Amino acid sequence: MYKINKSSNSIQRLEQKSFSSQGFRERDHLQEWIAKQPGVLEEDFLIIQKEYSGFYGTQERLDLLALDKQGALVIIENKLDDSGRDVTWQALKYASYCSRLSKAHITKMYQQYLDVTEPGANAEERVSDFMDGQEFEEIVLNKGVTQRIILIAAKFRKEVTSTVLWLMNSKVRIQCFRAKLFSMGEELFLNVEQIIPIPDAEDYMIGMAEKAQDDIESQDKRKIRQGIRKEFWSKLIPAMNATSSKLYQNINPRTSTSIGAASGVSHVRFRFTANTKHCQAELCIKRGDKSENEFVFDKLAESKSIIEGKFGGSLEWVRLDEEDACRIKSKSDGNIFDRDQWDAMIEFMTDAMCRLETAIKDPLKDVGRQVKNRAPTV
């Protein structure tokens, strides 16, 4: 790895170091870095357990357990300077243990983790947010044999890479990431890159693995629920269009739990959400960059008293520091699958959305101009 010196139009080599030479340990350091920043693995993961040892009476400890965006369990095993010979066997054992976990068991495990790391957080809500707002009851977790394995080490032995390649050919979803430590003076740099499979071939390999699995979810039940949601939105949208707001004039009913409309600021949307527990009107800030989400949210929060004054009541200001979106919302109880509640839900949602749009449109325009003029983050 090299550092670029723009002024001299030259590059300077960074010195590679071993983790152990710098006093870093597998559990205390590498594992914690990944737990706090799973995006280093080039994909969105939700860490749901760490150092888990509750597998059917065994004393073995899984380093990290995560969910991916498809609801598959991801076993993450971390080694430091050397992978060792037995890491694949160890990871396969954990994958076999995890294959038996039900959705209820997974949720319980995650709640136990949150109770320690973020007291007060709710596992079902976090999973739903991670799955882009899908209703928790419809989210499928750990279906069939979709479990994935990720191995991380500075160096992989030949017996490990050979086994990994054979497992891939047998449609086991497994990846190897090489972690390297570099220094320049007193500064240390971590580089993590996927080496198996080659990233360009990964989609193909995953597609083959998924094709081999059976989807255990009932398609009939899903279609019924989707149909009810589309019917609900088919009633809400005309009710919204009967107001003074023009937000939803060009929006069609959908089968999802939420429908959004443009706000005038890129990737900031006015959104309705309805599921079995609540209904809400919100401004969803999801710009694909955590710092940009927080910038827009924080700028709007500076006008919180003005916005809530125009809204005519309190709003929920949800910064979601560890997630990929921020939200400003008004929420009420409601069950989208109970048609007897629809009239009250639609009345609340349309009224809340109209007031939210009126209250926030001017501050949002100002923030939109600031976003355009803002220097890109590095």
Secondary structure, DSSP 8 states (H G I E B T S, - for coil): -EEEETTTTEEEE-EEE-TGGGT--IIIIIHHHHHH-GGGGSS--EEEEEEE--STT----EEEEEE-TTS-EEEEEE-SS---SSHHHHHHHHHHHHTT--HHHHHHHHHHHHHHHSTT--HHHHHHHHTTT--GGG---S-TT--EEEEEES---HHHHHHHHHHHHTT-EEEEEEEEEEEETTEEEEEEEEEES-HHHHHHHHHHHHHTS---S-HHHHHHHHHHHHHHHHHHHHHHHTSS--TTTT----SSSEEEEEEEETTEEEEEEE-SSEEEEEEEE--S-HHHHHHHHHHHHTTHHHHHHHHTS--EEE--TTSS-EEEEEEEE--TT-GGGHHHHHHHHHHHHHHHHHHHHHHHHHHHHHHHHS----
